[in-house]
């Protein structure tokens, strides 16, 4: 069982209401069970929504209370990002996933250039993470 960022499957869950379907990712998933998720939606944010950035740290810093996630219109959405990460971790545990495929560059899912909130929490709990 693989958890996959919903936008990578082609679902319109990105902040701008678009998808980011990834053919390389999809070819790796051929014949495998997969469950799409969007931590920002799981945290209660709508789609579309204002883009957000991690300020003063990484996803791990947000989880530790040392950094915040701020939408580009100035609203602190840290609580929603943390809740989405926690809900994703719950889902991963319930489904006993073997890996999680994440969207690069996302303040939730990204591993580079810095870890997003969900990526940091899943990494902390030992999940195999791949970024696309």
C-alpha positions, 0 to 999 in steps of 0.5 A: 500500500502506497500513500500518494499526494493526490495532486501527483495522481492528477486530482485538483487538490493543489492550492491553486485548484490545479493538479500536478500529475506526474507520469514517472510517479504513476509508472512506478505505481502501476499495479500497486494499491495506492491511496491519495491524500492531501494534508492541507485538505485534511487539515481543513484548508479549502481548495483553492486556497492562498499559497503558503510558505514556511517562515523561519525554519523547516517542517520539523521546526513548525512541528516543534513550534519554532517556525510558522506556516504563513499564507501569502495573504499573511494568515498563520495556517500552522495549525491546519498544516500540523493537523493535516500532518497528524491526519496523514500519519494516522492514515499511514498507520491505519493502512500500514503503508510501505512508502509515501510518494510526496509532491516536491516543493510543497510546504506540506509534502516537500523534501527539498529544498526543505522538509514540509510539515507532513514530510517531517512528521512522517520522516520522524516516524520512520516512513519511506518517503519519495519525492516527485 
